[in-house]
Each structure stands twice: as structure tokens, then as C-alpha cells.
Amino acid sequence: MADRHYQVVVEKDHINKLASAKPIPAVAELVWNGLDADATRVDVGLERGPLGLEAVTVTDNGHGISFDEAEALFGRLGGSWKAHGNRSRKRGRILHGKEGKGRFKALAIGRVAQWTSVYRAEDGRVLRFTITIIRDDLTDVRVSEPEELGRGISTGVEVRITELDRSFRSLEADQAVQPFSELFALYLTDYRDVAVFVDRAKLDPESLIENRAEFTLNEVTHEGRTYGVKLHLIEWKSSAERWVFLCGDEGFPFQRLTPTFHSPGHQFSAYLRSGLFDELQTTGQIDLADFTPALKSAYDEAADLTKGYFKDLDTEQSRSEIEKWKEQNVYPYREPAESVVEVAERQVFDILALNLNRQLPTFSDQDSRTKAFQLRMLRHAVERGPEELQHIFTEVLQLPIKKQQELSQLLRDADLGNIITASRLVTDRMRFLTGLEALIFDPDTKPHVKERSQLHRILAEGNTWVFGEEFNLTVDDQSLTEVLRKHRQLIGADTVIDEPVKRIDGKVGIVDLMLSRSVPTNRADEREHLVVELKRPSKKIGGAEIMQAKSYAYTVAKDERFRHINTRWTFWVVSNDLDEFAQTEARQKDKPRGQVAQTDDGLVEVWVKSWAELFAESKGRMRFVQDRLQASVNREDALTYLRSTYAKYLNPELEEVEESAVQVAEAESTSA
């Protein structure tokens, strides 16, 4: 008997649209058809031949399609038997589709689609027939006459798609299991008696899930009706993409959207479940769902909940990682943070260290010694500033450019890079002052003449800030040195100027030292010079030394090489002690303490100071800078930024230290 032909009653361009879909969603529609037919097993098969993939099959063991239903199912859209009920015939499952549209998506991957249905008739006979659609003429549906089979034959449907458009690697198990699991996760969770296989691999969403959570959202209103909304959130152990699925009230996904929000480091599927999407699917508006105000409201709330969930999850995981480092004695900070700047520094370190731990898969597998070294190296880089960190990122750890930019942006966004660097500079200077003070005054080091004989080089090597911050940046100036040497007889021919002092024998005491530095200015026709005479420790500064210094200063300033240049001169005379005359001279009315002379034009100044005074003033300046740095961290809300943006990395103990440090800083600021 000849095949019957049914003409699909619908516009051809509408069918063409239905037959257009990506491979996985297209095949998934056929799987849903099998599940709606009460199948307990559905297999997606790939038939391979000598030239590659020849056919894609979807086979189920459901109740099949009866011959009497064929015309209603394929002859017109909207004629699905499922349109007349919400549950499957035998097992009472919630139905996925009701419009009969999904079957045409089979033609999205091949030219010919054939359904072979085996069903049990009302009289108990088992019958088989085929339904064939060719993409060249979508409105023509060919249906064969049914043939009787033996009564022991199982029912079900096989869809076989041939004359494929391409090889469809995306349907092979290694690529298809994850996306199919994402689509069927909720269904397979609700119906444990169902098994779906893809290219012989069984879908087991539970084994692929890292974390999951459920939330009840605020109700939404659409066209006068109110709908409840739920969010089911699944984080996958391994997935290349993130999706938001719009699902009906029973969890069937109707639409898949790419999320417009980010949760770095997490691959997830967010399932929005609501009767709203059932309604939009029924009325054909699901493709325009993103233009629906009700959806936007639910979507925005779901986005906030998703980001918050992963942020909290990261925070807990990061805290555990830091605690593990502490237990292994590889965490480079042993003592608790005592100031706001130290808190900021430690939080930046934690963020960077945890990022590196994620970025470098081998980091956690390294031995404790190597891990401790790398964390100490990172701490050093944090203390030294953004430039050092950039070197670590690029040269040592060889991070991807995107990750380098992300971590570098952290310091810029929080405005902490310069604060931490400045704080470390102040700390280093305080250590320098303590060491220098011991070198000069401590009974154990004072007798070691050789070390003190190098004092002028120690100061000249970037430490002229001791005499004032205006002298922080200074450079060598050969012409200045030559002028100082030319007039050396005014202060004693044995004074060594800008040369290392070499001892003749171990019994010779220290001679007077002089260092000279040129201070850079903004204009080429201006000069500024710093000249420091360091008296031998046993020599007190008195009237003779002051007059000697003044004479030398005025003579040098009038030298022909500087006479016609706008030049400022600052001369210092420093020793361990001042006699009574010098102390009186250093405390003149209307002059800064220590200034003993200044020309009327203000271009030449002469100062005398003891080392004790210099140390006290320098330490006072450093403490002032430290206080301002603490206030700067609070004022700029840098720590608040860190807590809100990078909370997933931060150690909870730091928040308590931070609050304490802030209170101390505020108390000190109030008392000041």
C-alpha cells in the first residue's frame, strides 16, 4: 500500500524558522519528546561510517506515536496530543512541550528525518510505521501504513536524521555531555527513574555539580497576573559557558540566555522558574521575553543573588586556603596587623596570593619550602610597589596578560599601591635612623672607627633626606666638588671632600668629612646645593667652627663659577655635640632652630645641629607621615573598597584588626 501524504497547514516560512536551530537544542527537543512519552531511557546515537558521521538517532522506550495520531501530530502545528493535558499518559510526568513544534527541529542538522514508531494498539497488537519529512518540502509529511509485529516487541520511537549538514563534533560525548546535562539537570533530578545517554555516555548531572542553591524571588506581575519566581543555581565542576535558562513552573527550559553579569572563576547555570514563562511559551512570546518588564525585574534580582552567592562562597573558600597556609607555616605574615596601612597591605597580599593560587595549578602541589619562598617573594613585591609586582607577574610567574591587568588594576582602583609603597619607605627610613643612631652613639659600635669613617658615603647614597625632605632627591655635581676643594683651606686642609676616607693605621682617629650634593630644580638657570660638614665625633661645635663655616659658605657662594647663576646654598655642620656658645647661636629669635646665618637675599643659609637633634627631627617627620598615611587609607575608603570588591579573598581576622586600628588612628587624630 502506498504511503499517505499529509500537508502541514501553516505558512512555509514559519516551518523553515522552526527547522532552524543549533545541534544540541535541536536534538534536545527530540529527547524531550521521548520523555513526554513516558520513556525511562532515551539514547542519542551517532552512526559513523567510512567517511565520518552518517546519521544521528534519538531512540526512546516510551509508548510511541499511534498511527491515528500521526496526522494530528504532523499535519498541523498546535495539534500535539500534549495540548490537551499537563501530564504524560501513563507515568503522570509534567510535560515539556504542547505545541508540536519541536519535531521540526530535527531538520536543523540534516536533510531527511524519519520517525519509526512502535506502539501498542487498543486491541493489544503491536504496530510499526514510519513518518518522513524532507527539508526540501517541509509541508509534505509522508506516513507509511502500519505493519504488525510480534506481541513481545517493546514500544518506542526512533528518530533517524540523515544527509547531515556537517560532522557535528559538538554531539560527541566529550563535548555534548556537559551541555546536555545543563539542559536536563532539573528534570533528571526530579525523575530519578529516567536515564539519558549521549553517544553511549550516561548523563549524570549530580556528578558534574560543584555547588547548588535555591532562592525564592519576589513575585512579578505581567498583564494583570502575578507570578511566583524561583532561582535554581548550579555551579558546574567543568563547563566552558555560563547560561541563564528561562524555565516553566516545573523546571523545563524554554529559552537560554547569555548572562550579562559576571562571577569570575565560576561556571554556572541559573534556572529561573516561573509560570510566567509557561504563559510566554504558550502565547509565542518567549523569544521576546527579554523585553518583558516582569522578566527584567526577576532577572536583575537573580543576578544580584547569583553574584552574592558566589562572593560568599569564594570568601569561605579563600579563608580556608589562608588558614591552610598558616598551618603549613608558609604564610609570610607571622604577627597580627597593627595599623590600617598594614591591614591594607595584608589584604592586597591575600588577594594577589589567592589569585596566583588559582592561576598556577601547580602552586598547591609544591613543597612547603618552595611555597613559602614564593609567598615571601610576593610579599616583598607588595611592599615595594606596583613596578615590582609587574615584574613578578610577567617575568617570574608568567601570568597571562589579562590576569596581569586584573591584578594591577586592583592597586590602582583601591589607591593602595602608593600608600603601601610610601608606608614601606617610612618604615625603611625609621630603621635607617635607628641603625645610624646606634652607629654613632651606641657604646658597642661607637669604638668601630672604620664603620663611622664611611658615614659620608652612607648619607650621600640616597639618604640626604635626613637634613630635610627638600634634600631627598640630590645628585653628584663635579663642578661643585671642585669649588669646595678650591676653598678647603678655610675649614682645614685635612678635611676630606667627597672621597672615601682611608685610614693610615688602626690608631688614627676620624678626620672631618664633607659631602656635597646638587638639588635638581625645575629651571635650567637655577641651582641649589647642599653642603654638609661632618665633624669628628670628639669635636664639639663651637664659635670657631661656626665662624669657619660661615666664612667658607660665603666664599664658596661667591666663586666665579656660581656668581652669575641664581643659586641657593645650604650649609650644614653636624657633630655629636654643641658647646654653650653654639647652642645659643642655634636658638636665635625669629630663626628656625639650628640656623646660625642667612644672607639678606635668603640664598645662603648656615645650620648647625647635633646628631641627636637630627635624629629627633627626622623621626618626628616620619611619624607625621605615618599618621597621614593611616588617615589617607581611612579617608579614601580604600579598605571599604577592598572589602566590598574583593571580600572573597580577605581574611576575617583582618576586619577586626582594621576596626581597632581605625579607632586608634581616629583617637590620635582627635588628640592631635
C-alpha positions in Angstrom: 0.0 0.0 0.0 1.3 3.4 -0.9 2.4 5.9 1.8 0.0 8.6 2.8 0.9 12.3 2.5 -0.2 15.0 4.9 0.2 18.6 4.1 1.2 20.8 7.1 -1.3 23.5 7.5 0.9 26.5 8.2 3.0 29.1 6.3 6.1 27.6 4.9 8.4 30.3 6.2 7.2 29.6 9.7 8.2 25.9 9.4 11.6 27.0 8.0 12.1 29.0 11.1 11.2 26.1 13.3 13.6 23.9 11.4 16.5 26.3 12.3 18.3 25.5 15.5 21.7 24.7 16.9 22.6 21.0 17.1 22.2 20.4 20.8 18.9 22.3 21.3 17.6 20.6 18.2 18.4 17.1 19.4 17.3 18.0 23.0 13.8 18.7 21.6 13.7 15.1 20.4 14.8 13.8 23.7 12.0 15.8 25.4 9.5 14.2 23.1 10.7 10.8 24.3 10.5 11.8 27.9 7.0 13.2 27.4 6.0 9.8 26.0 6.9 8.2 29.4 10.3 6.8 28.2 12.5 5.6 31.0 15.5 5.6 28.7 16.5 7.9 25.8 19.6 7.3 23.7 21.2 9.9 21.4 23.3 7.8 19.0 25.9 8.7 16.3 26.2 6.3 13.4 29.7 6.6 11.9 30.8 5.3 8.6 34.0 5.2 6.5 33.5 8.9 5.6 32.6 10.0 9.1 29.2 10.7 10.8 26.4 9.4 8.7 23.3 9.7 10.9 22.1 11.0 14.2 19.5 8.9 16.0 17.3 9.6 19.1 15.7 6.4 20.4 13.3 6.1 23.4 11.3 3.3 25.0 8.1 5.3 25.5 4.6 4.5 24.4 5.3 5.5 20.8 3.2 7.5 18.4 -0.1 5.8 17.3 -1.0 5.7 13.6 -4.2 7.5 14.3 -2.3 10.4 15.9 0.1 10.9 13.0 -2.0 13.4 11.0 -2.8 15.4 14.1 0.9 15.4 15.2 2.5 16.2 11.9 -0.3 17.5 9.7 -0.7 20.8 11.6 1.1 22.8 14.2 -0.5 23.1 17.6 -2.0 19.6 17.2 0.1 17.8 19.7 -1.7 15.3 21.9 0.1 17.1 24.8 -2.0 20.2 24.2 -4.9 18.5 26.0 -3.2 17.7 29.2 -0.4 18.8 31.5 0.9 15.3 32.3 2.1 12.2 30.4 -0.4 9.4 29.8 1.0 6.6 32.0 3.5 7.9 34.5 1.9 11.3 35.1 5.0 13.3 34.4 4.8 17.0 33.8 5.0 17.6 30.0 7.7 19.7 28.4 6.0 20.7 25.1 2.4 21.1 24.0 2.6 22.9 20.6 4.1 20.1 18.4 6.9 22.4 17.2 10.0 20.6 18.5 9.9 17.7 16.0 10.7 20.0 13.0 14.0 21.0 14.7 15.3 17.6 13.7 15.8 19.1 10.2 18.2 21.6 11.6 21.0 19.1 11.4 20.1 17.0 8.3 18.1 17.0 5.1 16.0 13.9 6.0 14.3 13.0 9.3 12.4 9.7 9.7 10.4 8.7 12.8 9.9 5.0 13.3 7.2 4.4 15.8 6.3 1.2 17.5 3.1 1.4 19.6 0.5 -0.8 21.2 -3.0 -0.5 19.7 -6.1 -0.6 21.8 -6.7 -4.3 20.8 -3.3 -5.2 22.1 -1.5 -5.6 18.8 2.0 -4.1 18.4 2.3 -2.0 15.2 5.0 -0.1 13.5 5.0 2.7 10.9 7.3 5.5 9.7 6.9 9.3 9.3 9.3 11.0 6.9 10.0 14.7 6.4 12.4 16.1 3.8 13.7 19.6 4.3 13.3 20.4 0.5 9.5 20.4 1.1 8.7 20.8 4.8 4.9 21.0 4.3 4.8 17.4 2.8 4.8 14.7 5.5 5.0 11.1 4.3 3.4 8.4 6.6 3.7 4.7 5.8 1.0 2.1 6.5 1.3 0.3 9.9 2.6 -3.2 10.0 2.0 -5.7 12.8 4.9 -7.0 14.9 5.1 -9.7 17.5 3.4 -9.1 20.8 6.7 -9.2 22.7 8.2 -6.2 20.9 8.9 -3.1 23.1 7.3 0.2 22.2 9.1 3.4 21.5 10.2 5.8 18.8 13.5 6.1 16.8 14.2 9.4 15.0 16.9 9.0 12.4 18.4 12.0 10.8 20.5 11.5 7.6 22.2 13.5 4.9 23.8 15.6 7.6 24.9 19.2 7.1 28.3 18.5 8.7 30.1 16.2 11.1 28.7 17.8 14.3 31.6 17.2 16.7 29.5 19.0 19.3 27.3 16.0 19.6 30.1 13.6 20.5 30.3 12.6 24.2 33.4 14.6 25.2 31.7 17.8 24.1 28.0 17.0 24.5 27.6 15.6 28.0 28.1 18.9 29.8 25.6 21.0 27.7 23.0 18.2 27.7 23.4 17.9 31.5 22.8 21.6 31.9 19.6 21.3 29.9 18.2 18.2 31.7 19.7 18.8 35.2 16.4 19.7 36.9 14.3 17.1 35.1 16.7 14.2 35.9 16.8 15.4 39.5 13.0 15.3 39.7 12.6 12.0 37.9 15.3 9.6 39.1 13.9 6.7 37.1 14.9 8.3 33.8 18.2 7.7 32.0 19.5 9.7 29.1 22.6 8.6 27.1 24.5 10.7 24.6 26.9 8.9 22.4 26.8 5.9 24.9 27.7 8.2 27.8 25.0 8.4 30.5 24.0 11.9 31.7 24.7 12.2 35.4 24.3 15.9 36.4 24.9 15.2 40.0 28.5 14.0 39.3 29.2 17.2 37.4 27.8 19.6 40.0 30.2 21.5 42.3 27.6 23.5 44.2 23.9 24.2 44.0 21.5 26.6 45.7 17.8 27.6 45.5 16.2 31.0 46.1 12.7 32.3 46.2 12.5 35.7 44.4 9.9 38.5 44.7 6.7 38.0 42.8 6.3 39.6 39.4 3.2 41.0 37.6 2.6 40.6 33.9 -0.6 41.7 32.1 -2.5 41.9 35.4 -1.5 38.5 36.7 1.0 37.8 39.5 3.6 35.0 39.2 6.0 33.5 41.7 9.6 33.1 40.7 12.3 30.8 41.9 16.0 30.6 41.1 17.8 27.3 41.0 21.6 27.9 40.8 24.0 25.2 39.8 27.8 25.6 39.6 29.5 23.0 37.4 32.8 21.4 38.1 33.8 22.0 34.5 32.0 24.0 31.9 33.0 26.3 29.1 30.0 28.5 29.3 27.5 30.2 31.6 23.8 30.3 30.9 20.5 31.6 32.3 17.6 29.3 31.5 14.0 30.6 31.4 12.0 27.6 32.7 8.4 26.9 33.2 7.0 26.3 36.7 8.0 22.7 36.5 11.6 23.4 35.5 11.5 22.8 31.7 13.9 25.2 29.9 12.2 27.2 27.2 14.8 29.8 26.5 18.6 30.1 27.0 20.2 33.5 27.6 23.8 34.5 28.0 24.2 36.2 31.4 25.0 39.9 31.3 26.7 39.7 34.8 29.9 38.2 35.9 31.1 35.9 38.7 34.8 35.3 37.8 36.1 31.8 38.3 32.6 30.2 38.3 30.8 28.3 35.5 27.2 28.0 36.3 23.6 27.6 35.1 21.0 29.8 36.6 17.4 28.4 36.1 14.6 30.9 36.5 11.4 29.0 37.2 8.0 30.7 36.9 4.6 30.2 35.5 5.3 33.5 33.6 7.5 31.6 31.2 4.8 28.9 30.7 2.5 31.7 29.7 5.0 33.4 27.4 5.8 30.0 25.8 2.1 29.3 25.2 1.4 32.7 23.7 4.6 32.5 21.5 6.2 35.4 23.3 9.1 33.5 24.9 11.6 34.7 22.2 10.7 38.3 23.2 10.9 37.5 27.0 13.9 39.8 27.5 11.7 42.8 26.5 9.2 42.0 29.3 9.4 44.3 32.3 8.4 41.4 34.6 11.4 39.3 33.4 13.8 42.2 33.8 12.8 42.6 37.4 13.3 38.9 38.1 16.5 38.7 36.1 18.1 41.7 38.0 17.2 40.1 41.3 18.6 36.7 40.2 21.8 38.4 39.0 22.3 40.0 42.4 21.6 36.7 44.2 24.0 34.8 42.0 26.8 37.3 42.4 26.3 37.4 46.2 26.2 33.6 46.4 29.5 33.1 44.6 31.1 36.0 46.5 30.2 34.4 49.8 31.4 31.0 48.6 34.7 32.5 47.5 35.1 34.2 50.8 34.7 31.0 52.7 37.0 29.0 50.4 39.7 31.8 50.4 39.6 32.0 54.2 40.1 28.2 54.4 43.1 28.4 52.0 44.8 31.2 54.0 44.2 29.2 57.2 45.9 26.2 55.5 48.9 28.3 54.6 49.2 29.4 58.2 49.0 25.8 59.4 51.8 24.9 57.0 53.9 27.8 58.2 54.2 29.2 54.7 52.1 32.4 55.2 54.7 35.2 55.3 53.0 37.3 58.0 53.6 35.9 61.4 52.4 38.8 63.6 49.0 40.4 63.5 48.5 43.7 61.6 48.8 46.7 63.9 47.9 49.6 61.7 45.4 50.5 59.0 48.2 50.5 56.4 49.4 47.1 57.5 45.8 45.8 57.2 45.7 47.3 53.6 49.0 45.7 52.7 47.9 42.3 54.0 44.6 42.4 52.3 46.3 43.3 49.0 48.7 40.4 49.5 45.8 38.0 50.3 44.0 39.0 47.1 47.1 38.6 44.9 48.2 35.3 46.6 44.8 33.7 46.2 44.6 34.8 42.6 48.0 33.3 41.9 47.0 30.1 43.7 44.1 29.8 41.2 46.1 30.8 38.2 49.0 28.5 38.8 47.7 24.9 39.0 51.0 23.6 40.4 51.2 26.0 43.3 49.2 24.0 45.8 51.2 20.8 44.9 54.6 22.4 45.7 56.5 21.5 48.8 56.3 23.9 51.8 59.7 25.3 51.3 59.1 26.4 47.7 55.6 27.7 48.5 56.9 29.7 51.5 59.6 31.2 49.2 57.1 32.2 46.6 54.8 33.8 49.1 57.7 35.7 50.7 58.6 36.9 47.2 55.1 38.1 46.6 55.0 39.9 50.0 58.3 41.7 49.1 56.8 42.8 45.8 53.7 44.1 47.5 55.9 46.1 49.9 58.0 47.5 47.1 55.1 48.7 44.9 53.4 48.2 41.5 56.6 48.1 39.5 58.0 45.2 41.5 54.6 43.4 41.3 54.5 43.8 37.5 58.0 42.2 37.3 56.7 39.3 39.4 53.6 38.9 37.2 55.5 39.0 33.9 59.0 37.7 34.4 58.7 35.3 37.3 55.2 33.9 37.3 54.5 34.5 33.6 50.8 35.2 34.1 48.5 35.8 31.2 48.2 39.5 30.2 44.5 39.6 31.2 45.3 38.4 34.7 48.2 40.8 35.0 45.9 43.7 34.1 43.3 42.5 36.5 45.7 42.3 39.4 47.5 45.6 38.6 44.1 47.3 38.4 43.5 46.2 42.0 46.2 48.5 43.3 45.1 51.4 41.0 41.4 51.0 41.9 41.9 50.9 45.7 44.6 53.6 45.5 46.7 51.5 47.8 49.8 51.0 45.7 51.3 54.3 46.5 50.1 54.2 50.1 51.8 50.8 50.8 55.0 51.9 49.0 55.1 55.1 51.0 54.5 53.3 54.2 57.3 50.8 53.4 59.6 53.8 52.6 58.8 55.3 56.0 59.5 52.0 57.8 62.8 51.6 56.0 63.8 55.2 56.9 62.9 54.6 60.6 65.1 51.5 60.5 67.9 53.5 58.9 67.7 56.2 61.6 67.8 53.6 64.3 70.8 51.9 62.8 72.6 55.2 62.2 71.9 56.3 65.8 73.4 53.1 67.1 76.4 53.5 64.8 77.1 57.0 66.3 76.1 56.7 69.9 76.0 53.0 71.0 79.0 52.1 73.1 79.3 48.7 71.3 79.6 50.3 67.8 81.0 53.7 68.6 84.6 52.4 69.0 84.5 50.9 65.5 86.0 53.8 63.7 86.1 52.2 60.3 82.3 52.0 60.0 81.9 55.6 61.0 84.5 56.7 58.5 82.1 55.7 55.8 79.3 57.8 57.1 79.5 60.4 54.4 79.0 57.8 51.7 76.1 56.3 53.6 74.4 59.7 53.7 75.3 60.5 50.1 73.8 57.3 48.8 70.2 58.4 48.8 69.9 59.4 52.5 70.2 63.2 52.3 66.5 63.4 53.4 68.0 63.3 57.0 68.7 67.0 56.6 65.1 67.7 55.3 62.7 66.4 52.7 63.7 69.2 50.3 67.0 67.4 50.0 65.5 63.9 49.3 66.5 63.9 45.6 70.1 65.0 45.1 72.8 64.2 42.6 76.6 64.4 42.4 78.0 67.7 40.9 81.6 67.6 39.9 82.0 71.4 39.5 80.6 71.9 43.0 83.2 69.4 44.4 86.0 71.3 42.6 84.9 74.6 44.1 84.7 73.1 47.6 88.2 71.8 47.3 89.5 75.1 46.0 88.5 76.8 49.2 89.2 73.9 51.5 91.9 75.8 53.5 89.1 77.9 55.1 87.9 74.9 57.1 91.1 72.9 57.3 93.2 71.4 54.6 92.8 67.9 56.1 89.0 67.9 55.5 88.1 65.1 53.1 85.6 66.2 50.4 83.5 63.6 48.6 86.1 60.9 48.9 86.1 57.7 50.9 88.4 58.1 54.0 91.3 55.7 54.0 92.9 55.0 57.4 96.7 55.0 57.6 96.7 52.7 60.6 94.3 51.4 63.2 95.1 54.1 65.7 94.3 57.2 63.7 91.0 58.9 64.6 88.4 60.1 62.2 89.0 63.3 60.2 86.3 65.8 59.3 84.2 64.8 56.4 82.3 66.8 53.8 79.7 65.7 51.3 78.1 67.8 48.7 75.0 67.3 46.6 73.2 69.2 43.9 69.4 69.5 44.3 67.5 69.3 40.9 65.3 72.3 40.1 62.6 73.0 37.6 64.5 75.7 35.7 67.8 75.4 33.8 69.1 78.8 35.1 68.6 77.9 38.7 70.9 75.8 41.0 70.5 74.6 44.6 73.4 73.0 46.5 73.6 71.1 49.8 76.9 71.0 51.6 77.3 69.0 54.8 80.4 69.0 57.0 80.5 66.1 59.4 82.8 66.9 62.3 84.8 64.2 64.0 82.8 62.7 67.0 85.2 64.1 69.5 84.9 67.6 68.2 82.2 69.8 69.7 80.8 72.6 67.5 81.7 76.0 69.0 82.2 79.6 68.0 85.3 78.9 65.9 83.6 76.2 63.9 80.6 78.4 63.3 82.7 81.3 62.1 84.7 78.9 60.0 81.6 77.5 58.4 80.2 81.0 57.6 83.4 82.2 56.0 83.6 79.0 53.9 79.9 79.3 52.9 80.1 82.9 51.8 83.4 82.4 49.9 82.1 79.3 48.0 78.8 81.1 47.2 80.8 84.0 45.6 83.0 81.7 43.4 83.2 82.8 39.8 81.6 79.6 38.6 78.3 80.4 40.5 78.5 84.2 40.8 76.1 84.9 37.9 73.8 82.0 38.4 70.7 82.1 40.6 72.0 79.6 43.2 70.7 78.7 46.6 73.2 77.3 49.2 72.5 75.3 52.3 75.5 74.5 54.6 75.2 72.1 57.5 77.7 71.5 60.2 77.0 68.3 62.2 78.7 66.7 65.2 77.8 64.7 68.3 77.6 67.8 70.5 77.5 71.7 70.6 79.1 73.8 73.2 77.2 76.5 75.1 78.0 79.3 72.6 76.9 77.2 69.6 73.7 76.2 71.4 72.9 79.9 72.0 73.7 80.7 68.3 71.4 77.9 67.2 68.5 79.3 69.1 68.2 82.9 67.8 65.0 84.8 67.8 62.8 84.7 64.6 65.0 82.0 63.1 64.4 78.3 62.9 66.2 76.2 65.4 69.7 75.4 64.2 70.0 78.2 61.7 73.0 80.4 62.6 73.2 82.6 59.5 71.2 83.6 56.4 72.0 86.3 53.8 69.6 89.1 53.2 68.6 87.7 49.9 68.0 84.3 51.5 70.2 82.5 49.0 72.8 81.3 51.6 72.0 79.5 54.9 74.2 78.0 57.5 72.9 75.5 60.0 74.5 73.7 63.0 72.9 70.6 64.5 73.8 67.7 66.8 73.1 64.2 65.6 70.6 63.8 68.4 68.6 66.8 67.1 68.8 65.5 63.5 67.5 62.1 64.6 64.7 63.5 66.7 63.5 65.8 63.9 63.8 63.1 61.2 61.8 60.6 63.4 59.2 63.3 64.0 58.7 63.8 60.3 58.5 60.1 59.7 55.9 59.7 62.4 53.9 62.5 60.9 53.9 60.8 57.5 52.9 57.6 59.1 49.9 59.3 60.8 48.9 60.9 57.5 49.1 57.5 55.7 46.8 56.0 58.2 44.4 58.8 57.7 44.7 58.6 54.0 43.7 54.9 54.0 40.6 55.8 56.0 39.8 58.9 54.1 40.0 57.3 50.7 37.9 54.4 51.8 40.4 52.1 50.2 39.7 49.4 52.7 36.0 49.6 52.2 36.6 49.2 48.5 38.7 46.1 49.2 36.1 44.6 51.5 33.2 45.1 49.0 35.0 44.2 45.8 37.4 41.5 46.9 35.8 40.1 50.1 36.1 36.6 48.7 39.8 36.8 49.3 40.1 38.6 52.6 40.9 37.1 56.0 38.1 37.7 58.6 40.6 38.5 61.3 41.8 41.5 59.4 38.5 43.2 59.7 38.7 43.1 63.5 42.3 44.4 63.4 41.2 47.1 60.9 38.4 48.3 63.1 40.8 48.5 66.1 43.4 50.3 64.0 40.9 52.8 62.7 39.7 53.6 66.2 43.3 54.2 67.3 44.0 56.4 64.3 40.9 58.4 64.9 41.7 58.8 68.6 45.3 60.0 67.8 43.9 62.4 65.2 41.4 63.9 67.7 44.1 64.3 70.4 46.4 66.0 67.9 
